Amino acid sequence: MDPVLRIGVCEDDPGIRKVLVRGLRSAGHDVTAAQDGREAVALLGGVALDAIIMDVGLPDADGRDVVQALQAGGQRAPVLFLTALGTVEDRLSGFAAGADDYLVKPFDLRELLARLQVLARRHDRAPVATGLQLDPLAHAIRHGERQVALTPTEYRMLAAIVTRPGEVVRRAAVVAAGWPDGAIVSENTVDSFLRRLRVKLEQVDAPLTIETVRGVGFTAKERR
């Protein structure tokens, strides 16, 4: 018998959300469901989950940005993106934003359940707090009472780094997060964006900063 999983679901279509919740609960799983990005951040952040099912096309935010906000807040559950967007470029964008798997609508519930079991076996569900909040609706960073707006590219670059605290994130992965697949982005452009991000992190008195690992990429470190 498969183990009981704690699943977070974010899907704006009421019919699909009902099918997901009913199917997951019928399989014996514990489900927390949200209908948009704002609700997902409120309900799925900071709680121990085994997996998250995230719709990409939400009414108030891009589901990929919502996932990055959850991960920046410490959520470590694996993510399965559920979407009508099925091109290679869409899938690559999803993986760059932190997806662990990708399932295109319409889908078979049995396949979705099987994919969730595989994801849950590979991951630790314990949240790891970073102390920095990413707002996917406003494309902003927040720490305490301070908030600073980011461009969409800045948001996704920052998220690619701070969602993996202590790890060195390769430059190519940061570029993949911030720009469409195949975009030619110079090192000077990337470094310019990183300088702006460091300034904005200082503006909110963030507990971390971004350091460059020469010849490799970037890493999020606690501010000294």
Summary of the structure (lengths in Angstrom):
residues: 224
radius of gyration: 17.3
end to end distance: 48.7
largest distance: 53.4
contacts: 744
relative contact order: 0.13
helix: 40%
strand: 23%
